[in-house]
Amino acid sequence: MKRLLSLMALAGMTLPAAAAQTNDFPTLDRVLWVHECMREHPDGGHYEMVSKCSCALDRIAGQMNHEQYMAMKTSSDARSIGGERGGYIRANKQEQKVAREFGAIQKAAMKACFIKVD
């Protein structure tokens, strides 16, 4: 019985640490993502969309670390850069693949959190 309690205590101590590692996004990046999500999806009330958009970001954070998130988001955002600088990104097949993958991850997370997506 003592061994079982020891194992349960040990498991309880390691689970929160593992959860914290999968959601290591800085608060600023979380806030910016939720604000952007709410701006792009004004179809619900303020508190409803705060919850839904936070849910979506938590799902994204469960799939990648912050460094991966920033690389994928940068590739995705860079597609909107105009002129020659943006042309390099738009012509780069690897960057386009990363941007499409990030878009698919975001879309799946939003659907899972009941955010209407096109």
C-alpha positions in Angstrom: 0.0 0.0 0.0 2.8 2.4 0.8 4.4 1.7 -2.5 1.1 2.5 -4.3 0.8 5.8 -2.4 4.4 6.6 -3.2 3.8 5.9 -6.9 0.6 8.0 -6.9 2.4 10.9 -5.2 5.3 10.7 -7.7 2.9 10.7 -10.6 1.1 13.7 -9.2 4.3 15.6 -8.9 5.4 14.9 -12.5 2.2 15.6 -14.3 2.0 19.3 -13.6 5.7 19.7 -14.7 5.0 17.9 -18.0 1.9 20.1 -18.6 3.9 23.2 -18.0 6.5 22.2 -20.5 3.9 21.7 -23.3 2.5 25.2 -22.6 5.6 27.2 -22.3 4.3 30.1 -24.4 5.1 33.6 -22.9 2.0 35.5 -21.7 2.6 38.3 -24.2 2.4 35.8 -27.2 -0.7 34.2 -25.7 -2.4 37.6 -25.3 -1.5 38.7 -28.8 -2.7 35.4 -30.3 -6.0 35.6 -28.4 -6.6 39.2 -29.4 -5.9 38.4 -33.1 -8.2 35.4 -32.9 -11.0 37.5 -31.4 -10.5 40.3 -34.0 -10.8 37.7 -36.8 -13.8 35.9 -35.3 -16.2 38.6 -33.9 -19.1 36.1 -34.0 -19.4 35.6 -30.3 -19.6 37.6 -27.1 -16.4 39.0 -25.6 -16.0 36.4 -22.8 -17.2 33.6 -25.0 -14.5 34.4 -27.6 -11.8 34.9 -24.9 -12.5 31.3 -23.7 -12.7 29.8 -27.2 -9.6 31.5 -28.5 -7.6 30.6 -25.3 -8.8 27.0 -25.8 -7.5 27.0 -29.4 -4.1 28.4 -28.4 -3.9 25.8 -25.6 -4.4 23.1 -28.2 -1.8 24.6 -30.5 0.6 24.8 -27.5 0.0 21.1 -26.8 1.3 20.2 -30.3 4.5 22.3 -30.4 6.8 24.3 -28.2 7.1 28.1 -28.4 10.1 28.1 -30.7 8.3 25.9 -33.2 5.2 28.1 -32.9 7.2 31.3 -33.6 8.9 29.8 -36.6 5.6 28.6 -38.1 3.8 31.8 -37.3 6.5 33.9 -38.8 6.4 31.9 -42.0 2.6 32.2 -42.1 2.6 35.9 -41.4 5.4 36.6 -43.9 3.2 35.6 -46.8 1.4 39.0 -46.5 4.6 41.0 -47.0 4.3 43.0 -50.2 6.9 43.6 -52.9 10.2 41.8 -53.5 10.8 40.9 -49.9 7.5 39.1 -49.7 8.0 37.5 -53.1 10.9 35.5 -51.7 8.7 34.0 -49.0 5.8 33.4 -51.4 8.1 31.6 -53.9 9.9 29.5 -51.3 8.2 26.1 -51.3 9.5 25.1 -47.8 8.1 28.3 -46.3 4.8 27.8 -48.1 4.6 24.2 -46.7 5.3 25.5 -43.2 2.6 28.2 -43.5 0.0 25.7 -44.8 0.8 23.3 -42.0 0.5 26.0 -39.4 -2.8 27.1 -41.0 -4.1 23.5 -40.8 -3.1 23.2 -37.1 -4.8 26.5 -36.3 -7.9 25.6 -38.1 -8.2 22.2 -36.4 -7.6 23.9 -33.0 -10.3 26.4 -33.7 -12.8 23.8 -34.8 -12.1 21.8 -31.7 -12.9 24.9 -29.6 -16.1 25.7 -31.5 -14.8 28.7 -33.4 -16.4 29.1 -36.8 -13.8 28.8 -39.5 -14.2 29.2 -43.3 
